[in-house]
């Protein structure tokens, strides 16, 4: 335990990382307050989980389309300036949406929400790989793994507080305040990013340009591609719970907006604890990722059986803990293994896998919930994710068995 804490405090003692972490925390808090208000309003207006899934798909799908540009920008331009620009742009869009939501009240139209989702999706498509790749610009080379894992923990802290803000404001029917919080925090985050001083871990622009084609690199680097494949199976349905939570709160627990926000906040607490524990742990490799994914899949079954709020709180906490731990380990594995010359482009592909799977899985999961109910959908998610975890374990075993052969050759 003392060694684990030492690994964490060593990274957190870096003032540069603390500035970066502060910006990430503010981004996470504002994003989740905004996202939960957005999801609940869409569900409230339409009464359909499919439309909630479509909202996720619109925002996430843009990241897939714009990923080549985002990755190239992250490797060819100054990341600090670009990241500050995306945070500032988000502040403007969120602020405008807050004003419109306040002015229109209950007459807020679905078209307005989808317009904001689209614009924020474009900004997020560029912002996401930048934030991940920027880790290498913040710490010395030997600290990249721990910093990348703590990236998830810091986002989880923000998620917890952002979910808390959403619970408060949605309970008071003040959805516009969630958007205003996102705008204000994004502006402060942009200022913190500008105070970060790039470190010796930063790879020169010339070296990045000479890194080669990212797809060729991924094809010959299973240590990166296998974790990305597992991430895809994790995100496709299992971590798409934003689509399910409104229905779980409404149908299974018989609650409203406040119940939805409480479940989201408890899940954020679990995600924070899980990610911190994983950041401090010594687990690594594809096998650990596959095992963690299998355990996460098992948490879907008790969630399907939930009938009361207290049971829902207990189960969603466990779901969040294993989910947050999985994301922490996955991000650390990929960011550490990736060729520094291709950091931005690998981060862009990682982002495409993460949000692209959400874009595809969101509407499908929403349709399953509308057609068969949330309980059946959760059991189906458990079976699918467990099967993918089994394939991951098989791939890890085969890769380990082939390593002595490659060394002998």
C-alpha positions as CSV (number, residue, x, y, z in Angstrom):
1,X,0.0,0.0,0.0
2,X,2.8,2.4,0.8
3,X,4.5,1.8,-2.5
4,X,1.2,2.3,-4.3
5,X,0.6,5.6,-2.6
6,X,4.2,6.6,-3.4
7,X,3.6,6.0,-7.1
8,X,0.6,8.3,-7.0
9,X,2.1,11.1,-4.9
10,X,5.2,11.1,-7.1
11,X,3.1,12.0,-10.1
12,X,0.8,14.4,-8.2
13,X,3.8,16.3,-6.8
14,X,4.6,17.5,-10.3
15,X,3.2,21.1,-10.6
16,X,2.9,20.7,-14.3
17,X,0.8,17.6,-13.9
18,X,-1.4,19.3,-11.3
19,X,-2.2,22.1,-13.8
20,X,-3.0,19.5,-16.4
21,X,-5.1,17.5,-13.9
22,X,-6.9,20.7,-12.8
23,X,-7.9,21.4,-16.4
24,X,-9.0,17.7,-16.8
25,X,-11.0,17.9,-13.6
26,X,-12.9,21.0,-14.7
27,X,-13.5,19.5,-18.2
28,X,-14.9,16.4,-16.6
29,X,-17.2,18.2,-14.2
30,X,-18.6,20.6,-16.8
31,X,-19.0,17.8,-19.4
32,X,-20.9,15.5,-17.1
33,X,-23.2,18.2,-15.8
34,X,-23.9,19.2,-19.4
35,X,-24.2,15.6,-20.7
36,X,-26.7,14.4,-18.0
37,X,-28.9,17.4,-18.5
38,X,-28.8,16.9,-22.2
39,X,-29.7,13.2,-21.9
40,X,-32.5,13.8,-19.5
41,X,-34.0,16.5,-21.6
42,X,-34.0,14.4,-24.7
43,X,-35.7,11.5,-22.8
44,X,-38.2,13.9,-21.3
45,X,-39.1,15.5,-24.6
46,X,-39.3,12.2,-26.6
47,X,-40.0,9.5,-24.0
48,X,-37.7,7.1,-26.0
49,X,-34.4,5.5,-25.2
50,X,-33.8,5.3,-28.9
51,X,-33.6,9.1,-29.1
52,X,-31.2,9.1,-26.2
53,X,-29.0,6.6,-28.0
54,X,-29.3,8.7,-31.2
55,X,-28.1,11.8,-29.2
56,X,-25.0,9.8,-28.1
57,X,-24.5,8.6,-31.7
58,X,-24.6,12.1,-33.2
59,X,-22.0,13.4,-30.8
60,X,-19.8,10.4,-30.9
61,X,-20.1,9.7,-34.6
62,X,-18.5,13.1,-35.5
63,X,-15.3,11.9,-33.7
64,X,-15.1,9.0,-36.1
65,X,-15.4,11.2,-39.1
66,X,-13.0,13.8,-37.9
67,X,-10.4,11.5,-36.3
68,X,-7.8,11.7,-39.1
69,X,-7.7,15.5,-38.9
70,X,-7.7,15.4,-35.1
71,X,-4.8,13.0,-34.9
72,X,-2.8,14.9,-37.4
73,X,-3.4,18.2,-35.6
74,X,-2.3,16.6,-32.3
75,X,1.0,15.5,-33.9
76,X,1.8,18.4,-36.2
77,X,0.6,21.5,-34.1
78,X,1.3,22.9,-30.7
79,X,-1.0,20.8,-28.4
80,X,-1.2,23.3,-25.6
81,X,-2.5,26.1,-27.9
82,X,-5.0,23.7,-29.6
83,X,-6.3,22.3,-26.4
84,X,-6.8,25.8,-24.9
85,X,-8.7,26.7,-28.1
86,X,-11.1,23.7,-27.9
87,X,-11.8,24.4,-24.3
88,X,-12.5,28.0,-25.0
89,X,-14.8,27.1,-27.9
90,X,-16.8,24.7,-25.7
91,X,-17.3,27.5,-23.2
92,X,-18.9,29.7,-25.9
93,X,-21.2,27.0,-27.2
94,X,-22.3,25.8,-23.7
95,X,-22.9,29.4,-22.7
96,X,-25.1,30.1,-25.7
97,X,-27.1,26.9,-25.0
98,X,-27.6,27.9,-21.4
99,X,-29.0,31.3,-22.5
100,X,-31.4,29.6,-25.0
101,X,-32.5,27.0,-22.4
102,X,-33.2,29.7,-19.8
103,X,-35.1,31.8,-22.3
104,X,-37.2,29.0,-23.8
105,X,-37.8,27.0,-20.6
106,X,-40.2,24.1,-21.1
107,X,-40.5,25.1,-24.8
108,X,-36.9,24.1,-25.5
109,X,-37.0,22.3,-28.8
110,X,-35.2,19.0,-29.7
111,X,-33.7,20.7,-32.7
112,X,-31.8,23.2,-30.4
113,X,-30.4,20.4,-28.3
114,X,-29.3,18.5,-31.4
115,X,-27.7,21.6,-32.9
116,X,-25.6,22.0,-29.7
117,X,-24.8,18.3,-29.7
118,X,-23.5,18.5,-33.2
119,X,-21.3,21.6,-32.6
120,X,-19.9,20.2,-29.4
121,X,-19.3,16.9,-31.1
122,X,-17.1,18.6,-33.7
123,X,-15.1,20.3,-30.9
124,X,-14.9,17.2,-28.9
125,X,-13.6,15.2,-31.9
126,X,-10.5,17.4,-31.9
127,X,-10.3,17.9,-28.2
128,X,-10.3,14.2,-27.1
129,X,-7.1,13.0,-28.7
130,X,-5.4,16.2,-27.8
131,X,-6.1,15.7,-24.1
132,X,-4.8,12.1,-24.2
133,X,-1.7,12.9,-26.2
134,X,-1.0,16.0,-24.1
135,X,-0.1,13.7,-21.2
136,X,3.3,13.1,-22.8
137,X,3.9,16.8,-22.9
138,X,3.2,17.2,-19.2
139,X,5.5,14.7,-17.4
140,X,8.9,13.2,-18.0
141,X,9.1,10.1,-20.1
142,X,9.1,7.6,-17.2
143,X,5.9,9.0,-15.7
144,X,3.7,8.6,-18.8
145,X,2.0,5.4,-17.6
146,X,1.1,6.6,-14.1
147,X,0.0,10.0,-15.5
148,X,-2.2,8.4,-18.2
149,X,-3.9,6.2,-15.5
150,X,-4.4,9.2,-13.2
151,X,-6.0,11.0,-16.2
152,X,-9.0,8.7,-15.8
153,X,-9.1,9.2,-12.0
154,X,-9.1,13.0,-12.4
155,X,-11.9,12.8,-14.9
156,X,-13.8,10.6,-12.5
157,X,-13.5,13.2,-9.8
158,X,-14.9,15.7,-12.2
159,X,-17.6,13.3,-13.2
160,X,-18.6,12.9,-9.6
161,X,-19.0,16.6,-8.9
162,X,-20.6,17.3,-12.3
163,X,-23.1,14.5,-11.6
164,X,-23.8,16.1,-8.3
165,X,-24.4,19.5,-9.9
166,X,-26.7,17.8,-12.4
167,X,-28.7,16.1,-9.6
168,X,-29.2,19.5,-7.9
169,X,-30.1,21.5,-10.9
170,X,-32.3,18.8,-12.6
171,X,-34.2,18.2,-9.3
172,X,-34.9,22.0,-9.3
173,X,-35.8,21.9,-13.1
174,X,-32.9,24.2,-13.8
175,X,-31.3,22.3,-16.8
176,X,-29.9,25.6,-18.2
177,X,-27.7,25.9,-15.1
178,X,-25.9,22.6,-16.1
179,X,-25.0,24.1,-19.4
180,X,-23.9,27.3,-17.7
181,X,-21.6,25.3,-15.4
182,X,-20.0,23.6,-18.4
183,X,-19.4,26.9,-20.1
184,X,-17.8,28.5,-17.0
185,X,-15.6,25.5,-16.2
186,X,-14.4,25.1,-19.8
187,X,-13.2,28.7,-19.8
188,X,-11.2,28.2,-16.6
189,X,-9.8,24.9,-18.0
190,X,-8.5,26.8,-21.0
191,X,-6.6,29.2,-18.8
192,X,-5.0,26.3,-16.8
193,X,-3.9,24.6,-20.0
194,X,-2.0,27.7,-21.1
195,X,0.0,27.6,-17.9
196,X,1.4,24.1,-18.6
197,X,5.1,24.1,-19.6
198,X,6.0,21.3,-22.1
199,X,8.6,18.8,-20.7
200,X,11.5,16.8,-22.1
201,X,9.0,13.9,-22.9
202,X,7.7,15.9,-25.7
203,X,8.7,14.6,-29.1
204,X,9.8,17.1,-31.7
205,X,7.6,18.0,-34.6
206,X,10.1,16.6,-37.1
207,X,10.2,13.3,-35.3
208,X,6.4,13.1,-35.3
209,X,6.2,13.8,-39.0
210,X,8.7,10.9,-39.6
211,X,6.7,8.5,-37.5
212,X,5.1,6.7,-40.5
213,X,1.5,5.6,-41.1
214,X,-0.5,4.9,-38.0
215,X,-2.5,2.0,-39.5
216,X,0.7,0.2,-40.5
217,X,2.0,0.7,-37.0
218,X,-1.2,-0.7,-35.4
219,X,-1.2,-3.7,-37.7
220,X,2.2,-4.8,-36.4
221,X,1.7,-3.8,-32.7
222,X,-0.8,-6.2,-31.0
223,X,0.2,-4.7,-27.6
224,X,-1.8,-1.6,-28.7
225,X,-4.4,-3.1,-31.0
226,X,-5.7,-5.9,-28.7
227,X,-6.5,-3.4,-25.8
228,X,-8.2,-1.2,-28.4
229,X,-10.4,-4.2,-29.5
230,X,-11.3,-4.9,-25.9
231,X,-12.1,-1.2,-25.4
232,X,-14.5,-1.4,-28.3
233,X,-16.4,-4.3,-26.8
234,X,-16.5,-2.5,-23.4
235,X,-17.8,0.8,-24.9
236,X,-20.2,-0.6,-27.5
237,X,-22.8,-1.5,-24.9
238,X,-21.4,-1.9,-21.4
239,X,-20.2,1.7,-21.0
240,X,-23.1,3.1,-22.9
241,X,-25.1,3.2,-19.7
242,X,-26.2,6.8,-20.3
243,X,-28.7,5.3,-22.7
244,X,-30.0,2.9,-20.0
245,X,-29.9,4.9,-16.8
246,X,-33.0,7.1,-17.6
247,X,-35.0,4.0,-18.2
248,X,-33.6,2.2,-15.1
249,X,-34.5,5.3,-13.0
250,X,-38.0,5.6,-14.6
251,X,-39.1,2.0,-15.1
252,X,-37.1,-0.2,-12.7
253,X,-36.8,2.2,-9.8
254,X,-40.0,4.3,-10.5
255,X,-38.2,7.6,-10.0
256,X,-37.7,10.8,-11.9
257,X,-34.9,13.2,-12.9
258,X,-33.5,13.3,-9.3
259,X,-33.3,9.5,-9.2
260,X,-31.5,9.5,-12.5
261,X,-29.0,12.0,-11.4
262,X,-28.4,10.2,-8.1
263,X,-27.6,6.9,-9.9
264,X,-25.3,8.8,-12.3
265,X,-23.5,10.4,-9.4
266,X,-23.1,7.1,-7.5
267,X,-21.7,5.5,-10.6
268,X,-19.2,8.4,-10.8
269,X,-18.1,7.8,-7.2
270,X,-17.5,4.1,-8.1
271,X,-15.7,5.1,-11.3
272,X,-13.4,7.4,-9.3
273,X,-12.5,4.8,-6.6
274,X,-12.0,2.1,-9.3
275,X,-9.7,4.3,-11.4
276,X,-7.6,5.5,-8.4
277,X,-7.1,1.9,-7.3
278,X,-6.1,0.9,-10.7
279,X,-3.7,3.9,-11.0
280,X,-2.0,2.8,-7.9
281,X,-1.9,-0.9,-8.8
282,X,0.8,-2.9,-10.6
283,X,-1.6,-4.7,-13.0
284,X,-0.7,-4.4,-16.6
285,X,-1.1,-6.2,-19.9
286,X,-3.8,-7.7,-22.1
287,X,-4.6,-10.5,-19.7
288,X,-5.4,-8.1,-16.9
289,X,-7.6,-6.1,-19.2
290,X,-9.5,-9.2,-20.3
291,X,-10.1,-10.4,-16.8
292,X,-11.3,-7.0,-15.7
293,X,-13.7,-6.8,-18.6
294,X,-15.1,-10.2,-17.7
295,X,-15.7,-9.0,-14.1
296,X,-17.4,-5.9,-15.4
297,X,-19.7,-7.9,-17.6
298,X,-20.9,-9.8,-14.6
299,X,-22.1,-6.6,-12.9
300,X,-24.8,-6.1,-15.6
301,X,-26.8,-9.1,-14.3
302,X,-27.5,-7.7,-10.8
303,X,-28.3,-4.3,-12.4
304,X,-31.0,-6.0,-14.5
305,X,-32.6,-7.4,-11.3
306,X,-32.7,-4.0,-9.5
307,X,-36.2,-2.9,-8.3
308,X,-35.5,-0.4,-5.5
309,X,-33.4,2.7,-5.3
310,X,-31.1,1.4,-2.5
311,X,-30.3,-1.7,-4.5
312,X,-29.8,0.3,-7.6
313,X,-27.3,2.6,-5.7
314,X,-25.3,-0.4,-4.5
315,X,-25.1,-2.1,-7.8
316,X,-24.4,1.0,-9.9
317,X,-21.5,1.8,-7.6
318,X,-19.9,-1.6,-8.3
319,X,-20.6,-1.1,-12.1
320,X,-18.8,2.2,-11.9
321,X,-15.9,0.9,-9.9
322,X,-15.0,-1.8,-12.4
323,X,-15.8,0.4,-15.3
324,X,-13.6,3.2,-14.1
325,X,-10.8,0.8,-13.3
326,X,-11.0,-0.8,-16.7
327,X,-10.7,2.6,-18.4
328,X,-7.8,3.6,-16.3
329,X,-5.8,0.4,-17.1
330,X,-6.8,0.6,-20.8
331,X,-5.7,4.2,-21.2
332,X,-2.4,3.6,-19.4
333,X,-1.6,0.5,-21.4
334,X,-2.2,2.2,-24.8
335,X,-0.5,5.6,-24.1
336,X,2.6,3.9,-22.6
337,X,3.0,1.3,-25.4
338,X,2.4,3.8,-28.3
339,X,5.3,5.1,-30.3
340,X,5.9,8.7,-29.1
341,X,6.2,9.9,-32.7
342,X,2.6,8.7,-33.3
343,X,1.2,9.6,-29.9
344,X,-1.5,12.0,-31.3
345,X,-2.6,9.7,-34.1
346,X,-2.7,6.6,-31.8
347,X,-4.7,8.7,-29.3
348,X,-7.1,9.7,-32.1
349,X,-7.6,6.1,-33.1
350,X,-8.2,5.3,-29.4
351,X,-10.7,8.0,-29.3
352,X,-12.4,6.7,-32.4
353,X,-12.7,3.3,-30.9
354,X,-14.1,4.7,-27.6
355,X,-16.6,7.2,-29.0
356,X,-17.2,5.3,-32.3
357,X,-18.4,2.2,-30.4
358,X,-20.7,4.4,-28.4
359,X,-22.1,6.0,-31.6
360,X,-22.8,2.5,-33.0
361,X,-24.0,0.9,-29.8
362,X,-26.2,3.8,-28.5
363,X,-29.1,3.5,-31.0
364,X,-28.9,-0.3,-31.0
365,X,-29.0,-0.4,-27.2
366,X,-31.8,2.2,-27.2
367,X,-33.8,0.1,-29.6
368,X,-33.3,-3.0,-27.5
369,X,-34.5,-1.2,-24.4
370,X,-37.6,0.1,-26.2
371,X,-38.4,-3.3,-27.7
372,X,-37.5,-5.7,-24.9
373,X,-37.1,-3.6,-21.7
374,X,-34.0,-2.6,-19.8
375,X,-33.7,-5.9,-17.9
376,X,-33.4,-8.0,-21.1
377,X,-31.0,-5.5,-22.6
378,X,-28.7,-5.6,-19.6
379,X,-28.6,-9.4,-19.7
380,X,-27.8,-9.3,-23.4
381,X,-25.0,-6.8,-22.7
382,X,-23.6,-9.1,-20.0
383,X,-23.4,-12.0,-22.4
384,X,-21.9,-10.1,-25.3
385,X,-19.2,-8.4,-23.1
386,X,-18.3,-11.7,-21.4
387,X,-17.8,-13.4,-24.8
388,X,-15.5,-10.5,-25.9
389,X,-13.5,-10.8,-22.6
390,X,-13.1,-14.6,-23.4
391,X,-11.7,-13.8,-26.8
392,X,-9.3,-11.3,-25.2
393,X,-8.1,-13.9,-22.8
394,X,-7.5,-16.3,-25.7
395,X,-5.6,-13.7,-27.6
396,X,-3.5,-12.9,-24.6
397,X,-2.7,-16.6,-24.0
398,X,-1.7,-17.1,-27.7
399,X,0.4,-14.0,-27.7
400,X,2.3,-15.1,-24.5
401,X,2.8,-18.6,-26.0
402,X,4.3,-17.2,-29.2
403,X,6.8,-14.9,-27.5
404,X,9.4,-17.6,-26.7
405,X,9.2,-18.7,-30.3
406,X,9.9,-15.2,-31.6
407,X,12.8,-14.8,-29.1
408,X,14.4,-18.1,-30.3
409,X,14.0,-17.0,-33.9
